């Protein structure tokens, strides 16, 4: 339950069209800088209220280019207009996106973009939570083979992966920078130094937060997202290019350790600690 903000929250029944009148919207308490601090304020529209009920299969490469600061015009170019009747001045846009699963069945996902007062996208949410995993670009989209001096030179894409224990980064159940531990700051300083050492060869930096399986799924998703965003902002403060960083939350998905419920509650919390983590994946070219 203790854990890192790209992700998803509450689907509320009985609500009509999203943002169909001027600046109206379903989600509440959106700050001027495009932040939402409480999971209860994130609301997804009902699927049957969409004007394009079938949704779409997004271009994965285009989807991977969406990050903080994206404009509505850019979103329109990358993944089209929102699938609900949301006006140009709405502070959130909602999409229905579809992905093929391993068995060729189709996964239906809802994708929400929260805008700041200048209508720049700042936060991104998925419903259900595991949809974030389908949206990650494949290696095929990140391959790079430039032509140099009339000969084709293969440029290898390398990855540095850093795993950080959320409990070592933040106080329990906290995500604010003010609750980041000295140990966590130290580790992020080291990561920032390594990232900056790659210079302009950096391809993309993906920060993903995870929680354990205890507690409400939507609460865990929001907490994982908030922590990922805080880590993103910290790396930016150390000089890392914000255009290269994507922050996303995985909630309780993709656990790295399974624990039996046949033990005391505190023992279970201790056992599940490896699942409460933040992963930083850095891709760069050599």
C-alpha positions in Angstrom: 0.0 0.0 0.0 2.9 2.3 0.7 4.2 3.6 -2.6 5.0 6.6 -6.4 1.7 10.1 -10.6 0.8 8.8 -15.2 -2.3 7.0 -14.0 -5.9 6.0 -13.0 -8.7 6.2 -10.6 -12.4 6.2 -9.8 -15.1 5.3 -12.3 -18.3 6.9 -11.0 -21.7 5.7 -12.1 -24.5 8.0 -12.9 -22.5 10.9 -14.4 -23.2 12.4 -17.8 -21.0 13.9 -20.5 -17.5 15.1 -19.6 -16.8 18.8 -19.9 -19.5 19.3 -22.5 -20.2 22.9 -21.3 -17.3 25.3 -21.5 -14.9 24.8 -18.6 -17.0 22.1 -16.8 -15.4 18.8 -16.0 -16.0 15.7 -14.0 -12.8 15.6 -11.9 -12.6 18.1 -9.1 -10.1 20.5 -7.5 -7.8 20.8 -10.5 -5.1 23.3 -9.5 -3.9 26.1 -11.8 -0.7 24.1 -12.4 -2.7 21.0 -13.5 -2.4 18.9 -10.3 -4.8 16.8 -8.4 -3.8 15.8 -4.9 -6.7 13.4 -3.9 -7.7 10.2 -5.6 -11.4 11.0 -4.8 -11.2 14.0 -7.1 -10.3 11.9 -10.2 -13.5 10.8 -12.0 -13.8 8.9 -15.3 -16.9 9.2 -17.5 -19.1 6.3 -18.3 -18.1 4.5 -21.5 -21.6 4.7 -22.9 -21.5 8.5 -22.7 -18.7 8.7 -25.3 -19.5 10.1 -28.8 -17.1 7.6 -30.2 -18.0 4.5 -28.2 -15.8 2.1 -30.1 -12.6 4.1 -29.2 -9.5 3.5 -31.2 -6.2 1.6 -31.4 -3.6 4.3 -30.8 -0.3 4.6 -32.6 2.1 3.4 -29.8 4.9 5.6 -31.0 2.7 8.7 -30.9 1.4 7.7 -27.5 4.9 7.4 -26.1 5.5 11.1 -27.1 2.9 12.4 -24.7 4.3 14.0 -21.6 4.0 17.0 -19.3 3.6 20.2 -21.2 1.8 18.7 -24.2 -0.8 21.1 -25.8 -4.3 20.2 -26.9 -3.3 20.8 -30.6 -0.4 18.4 -30.1 -2.6 15.8 -28.5 -5.0 16.1 -31.4 -2.2 15.4 -33.8 -0.9 12.5 -31.8 -4.0 10.6 -30.7 -6.9 12.6 -32.1 -9.8 14.4 -30.5 -11.1 13.2 -27.1 -13.9 10.6 -27.3 -16.2 12.4 -25.0 -17.9 15.8 -25.6 -15.3 17.9 -23.9 -15.0 21.5 -25.0 -11.8 23.2 -26.0 -11.6 25.0 -22.6 -12.2 21.8 -20.6 -9.5 21.1 -18.0 -9.5 17.3 -18.8 -9.8 15.2 -22.0 -10.9 11.6 -22.0 -10.1 8.8 -24.5 -11.1 5.2 -25.0 -8.0 3.3 -26.2 -7.7 -0.3 -27.3 -4.8 -2.7 -27.2 -4.3 -6.2 -28.3 -3.4 -8.7 -25.6 -1.2 -11.8 -25.9 -4.2 -14.0 -26.7 -5.4 -11.5 -29.4 -8.3 -10.3 -27.3 -8.8 -6.6 -27.0 -8.1 -4.6 -23.9 -10.4 -1.6 -23.4 -8.7 1.3 -21.5 -9.7 4.8 -20.5 -7.1 7.5 -20.7 -7.4 10.9 -19.0 -5.3 14.0 -19.5 -5.4 16.8 -16.9 -4.6 20.3 -18.1 -3.2 23.4 -16.2 -4.8 26.8 -16.5 -2.9 27.4 -19.8 -4.3 24.1 -21.2 -1.0 22.2 -21.1 -1.3 18.5 -20.2 0.3 17.9 -16.8 -1.1 14.6 -15.4 -2.1 11.4 -17.1 -4.3 8.6 -15.7 -5.4 5.2 -16.9 -8.4 3.0 -16.0 -7.9 0.2 -15.3 -4.5 0.6 -13.7 -2.7 -2.1 -15.8 -3.4 -0.2 -19.0 -0.3 1.8 -18.4 1.8 -1.3 -19.2 0.2 -1.7 -22.7 1.0 1.9 -23.5 4.8 1.6 -23.1 6.6 1.7 -26.4 8.2 -1.5 -27.7 11.8 -1.8 -28.6 10.7 -1.7 -32.3 9.7 1.9 -31.8 12.9 3.0 -30.2 15.3 1.4 -32.6 17.6 3.9 -34.3 19.6 3.3 -37.5 21.0 6.5 -39.0 22.9 6.8 -42.3 26.4 8.2 -41.9 28.9 8.8 -44.8 26.9 6.7 -47.2 27.1 3.6 -45.0 24.5 2.3 -42.6 25.7 2.3 -39.1 23.7 0.4 -36.5 23.3 2.5 -33.3 22.6 0.3 -30.2 20.0 1.4 -27.7 21.2 0.8 -24.1 19.3 0.8 -20.9 20.2 1.7 -17.3 17.6 0.4 -14.9 17.5 1.6 -11.3 15.3 0.1 -8.7 14.5 2.1 -5.6 12.6 1.0 -2.5 9.7 3.4 -2.0 10.1 3.0 1.8 13.7 4.3 1.4 12.5 7.2 -0.7 9.5 8.5 1.2 7.9 8.4 4.6 5.2 5.8 4.9 2.1 6.7 2.8 3.7 10.0 1.7 4.7 11.4 -1.7 5.5 15.1 -1.2 9.0 16.3 -1.8 9.0 17.5 1.9 8.6 13.8 2.9 11.4 12.5 0.8 14.1 11.0 3.0 17.7 12.0 2.9 18.6 8.5 1.7 16.2 8.8 -1.2 17.6 12.2 -2.2 21.1 10.8 -2.1 20.1 7.9 -4.5 18.3 10.3 -6.9 21.3 12.6 -6.9 23.5 9.6 -8.0 20.9 8.7 -10.7 20.8 12.3 -12.0 24.6 12.4 -12.2 24.6 9.2 -14.3 21.8 10.5 -16.6 23.6 13.9 -17.2 26.8 12.0 -18.0 25.1 10.6 -21.1 24.6 14.2 -22.4 22.5 14.4 -25.6 22.5 10.7 -26.1 19.6 10.2 -23.8 16.5 8.7 -25.5 13.9 8.5 -22.8 13.6 8.2 -19.1 10.6 6.3 -17.7 9.8 6.6 -14.0 7.3 4.0 -12.7 5.9 3.7 -9.2 4.5 0.5 -7.7 2.7 -0.4 -4.5 2.0 -3.6 -2.6 -1.4 -5.3 -2.9 -2.8 -4.1 0.4 -5.5 -1.4 0.3 -7.8 0.0 -2.3 -6.6 -0.3 -5.9 -7.4 3.2 -6.9 -5.7 4.7 -3.8 -2.6 2.7 -4.6 -2.6 3.8 -8.2 -2.9 7.4 -7.2 -0.1 7.1 -4.6 2.2 5.4 -7.1 1.5 8.2 -9.6 2.1 11.0 -7.1 5.5 9.5 -6.1 6.6 9.0 -9.7 5.8 12.7 -10.4 7.7 13.8 -7.3 10.7 11.8 -8.5 10.4 13.3 -11.9 10.3 16.9 -10.5 13.3 16.1 -8.3 15.4 14.9 -11.3 14.4 18.0 -13.3 15.6 20.2 -10.4 19.0 18.5 -10.8 19.2 19.5 -14.4 17.6 16.6 -16.3 15.7 17.6 -19.4 11.9 17.4 -18.5 11.0 16.7 -22.2 12.9 13.3 -21.8 11.0 12.1 -18.7 7.8 10.2 -18.5 6.3 9.5 -15.0 3.7 6.8 -14.6 2.1 4.8 -11.9 1.6 1.0 -11.9 -0.2 0.7 -8.6 -0.3 -2.8 -7.3 0.4 -4.4 -10.7 3.5 -6.4 -11.5 4.6 -7.5 -8.0 8.1 -8.9 -7.7 7.3 -10.9 -4.5 4.3 -13.0 -3.4 3.5 -13.4 0.3 1.1 -15.6 2.1 -1.8 -14.1 4.0 -1.2 -16.7 6.8 0.9 -14.4 8.9 0.5 -11.3 11.1 -0.5 -8.1 9.4 2.9 -6.5 10.2 4.8 -9.5 8.9 2.8 -9.3 5.7 3.6 -5.6 5.3 7.3 -6.4 5.8 7.2 -9.3 3.4 5.6 -7.2 0.7 8.2 -4.4 1.0 10.0 -5.2 -2.3 6.7 -4.5 -4.2 6.7 -1.0 -2.9 9.2 0.5 -5.2 10.1 3.1 -7.9 11.8 2.0 -11.1 13.8 4.4 -13.3 14.6 3.2 -16.8 17.0 5.3 -18.8 17.5 4.5 -22.5 20.5 6.1 -24.4 22.4 5.6 -27.6 26.0 4.6 -28.1 
